[in-house]
Amino acid sequence: MSREFKLVDVSHSIEHGMITYKGLPAPVISDYLSREESQSRYAPGTEFHIGKIEMVANTGTYLDSPFHRYARGKDLAGLDLYSLANLDGIVVRCVDRSDPEITQEFFGALDVTDKAVLVHTGWDKHWRTEEYASGSHPYLTEGAATYLAQNGAALVGIDSFNIDGTREGTRPAHSVLLGHDIPIVEHMCGLGELPDRGFKFFAVPAKVRQFGTFPVRAFGLISV
């Protein structure tokens, strides 16, 4: 079947026992009702599977809402759907750098207003290795986050362990972006498959009240 668009998945799969963020528990995926057990509940030849998953919100590729950082911030249910879906996307290339700091200079020549700004660092190549959570990952400086906020970015994503540096307890990028109601998507992957611009971006979490973070199926839509 021919299509007029291409979908590029930029999110990790969630698997039983998978560690996303070092120090947080892995998801536990199991059967609530197995196919075999369901056979006694339905007509002969009819069976269903009902799965069960126990996990922390920060699992896989996930989106942070302002409530993640601020008690009075918008929770997942409070996010405007227009701030998460069908956004004009741009990719900022910051690959193979020895300096982990990503400063505002990387964004200064770009029109980021109302855009999903996706930072491609290539750090996803370390996914599920010790190096991934080593603390040497690329991250945005406070100045970069402030520039994106002041210039009206709609959403900011990164394919790294954290959008902030983690060697200290401060989280200035989270604080600035979420303080300006700009959702954050972390632990992305495959950003090299997206063009620099000219695509639509989607990252929609479940609509959960009093919850700040949840996994997403993040993807780009490219017209062909």
N, C-alpha and C positions, 0 to 999 in steps of 0.2 A: 504494500500500500504506500503510495507516494504521499509525502507530507510537505507542507510549505514551511515547516519549522523543525528545529532540532532541539531536543532537551538534553542538557548536560547536568548530570547528578554531581553535586559537590559536597555530599555528606557521607559520613562513615556509616557502615552497617552496625547495628547493635547486636552483640552476641553474648551468650551466657558466659560469665566469668571474665568479661573484658574490662580492663582498667582504662578509664579515660583520664581521670585526674588523680595523680598519685596521692594517696592518703584517704581517698574516698572509696567506698565499697563498690565492687563490681555488680552488675545486674544479675539477678537470679531468675532464670527463665524456666518455667516448668508447665506441666499440664494441670489445669483445674479440672477439666473433664477430658479424658483421653478418648480417642475414636472407639477403642475397644469397650470402654465403660459406657459410652453413649449408646451402644447398640441395644442395650436393655431398655432404653427410654423411648426409642423410636420404632417405626415399622421396619420389618426385615429389609435389609439392603440400604437403609438410611442411617447415616452416621455423621457426627459433627465433632469438631475439635474446639474446645475453649481453652485458651492459654492463660497463663498467669505470669506476671512479671513484677518483681520487686526491685526497685532501683532508686537511687538518688536522682534529683532533677538534672544534675550536671553529668549527663551520660551521653556519649557519642557526640554528634554535632548538635549543639543546642543554642537557643536564643535566650539572652538575658533581657528582661524588661526592667524598667526603673525600680519596681518593687524589690528586685534582687539586691539593690544597694540602699534604697530609701524606703522606710516604713510607710511613708505617705505617697510613694510613687505608684504609677499605674501597674497593676498586676497583669498577668497574661490575658485575663478576660477583659481588661480595660483597654487593651491595645486596639487602635484603629486598624482594621484590616487593610486599609489603603497604605498603611505604613510598613506592611509586610509582604505584599503581593503586587506583581506587575510593576515593579519599580524599574526605572532606567538604571542599568548597572554599568559600572566602570571597574576595571581591574588595575591596580597599581602594582607594578613589578618591583619587588625588593628581594630578589633571589640571589643566593650564593654570596652573601655579604659576611665579612668577619665581624662587623660591628652590629650587635643585636638591636641597637636603638634605631627606630624608624622615626625620623623627625618631620617637621612640617614642610621642609624643603621638598619632600617627595610629592606633596599635594599642591604646592603653590601654583603650578602652571595648569591645573585642572579645574574644570567647572564641576564642583561637587554638590551644588545646590539641588536638593530633592533627589539625590542619587543614592543608590546602594553602592557604597565604596568598599570594594573587596581587596584586601591586601594579600598579595601572593608572595609568600616568603619561601615556599618549597619545604617548610619544616615538616609537612605531612609525610615526607619520606621516612621520618623517624617514628611514625605512629606505632604504638605498642612495643616500643623498645625503651631501654633505660635512658637513652639520650633524649627522648621526647620530653621527659619531665626533669631534665637535669638542671634547669634554671638558666641555661644558656640560650634559650629560645628567643627569636625576634619578637619585639613588642613596640607599641606606640609610646612615644614620650608624651608627657602632659601637654607640651606645646603642640604636638601633632593633633591630639584629641581636641584641644581648644580651638585650633584652626578649623577642624572639621565641624565642630559645633557652631562656631561663629559664622561659618559659611553655609550652614543649612543642610548638611548631609542628612539624608533620611534614615540611613542604616549603615553600620560599619561592621564588616566581617573580616576574619583573619584565619589562615590555615595553620595557626601556631598553638602552642600549649596554653597561652593566655594572651590577651590583648595588652596586659600589663606585665612588667617585670615582676618576678616573684621572690627575689632575694631579700626584699624588705616587705613589711606588712602593709605599706601604702598601696593604694590602687587608683592612681590619679586618672588613668584613661577611663576606667569604669565610672569613677566619680563624675568626671566632666561629661561624658557622653550620656550616661543614664540621667544625670542631672538636667540635661537638655532634652529629655524624652527621646533619645536616639537609641533604638534597640541595637544590641551587639550579638553577632553570631561568631562563636568560637569553635575551634577544632574542625575547620572545613578541610576539604581535600580536592584535588583535581582542578585547581584554579588555572592551571596551565592549559586546560582544554577550552577555556573561555577566551573570547577576543578581548581586546583592551576596552572596547565600548561597543555599543550597538546591539545590546541584548537586554532582555527583561529578567529580573531576578525575583525569586519567590522563596520565602522561609517562614512558614506558618506553623506555630506550635498549637497544641491543644488549648482550648479556651477554659482555663482553670482559674477559679477565684482564689485569692490569697496565696498565689504562687508566683514566683518571680522568674523561674527558668524552666525550660522544657526542651526535649529533643525536637528537631525539625528535619524534614526531608527538604533540604535546600537544593535549588536547581536554577539553572539559567535557561532561558528560551531564546533561541537564535533563529531569526528568519533566514531561509535558504532559497 
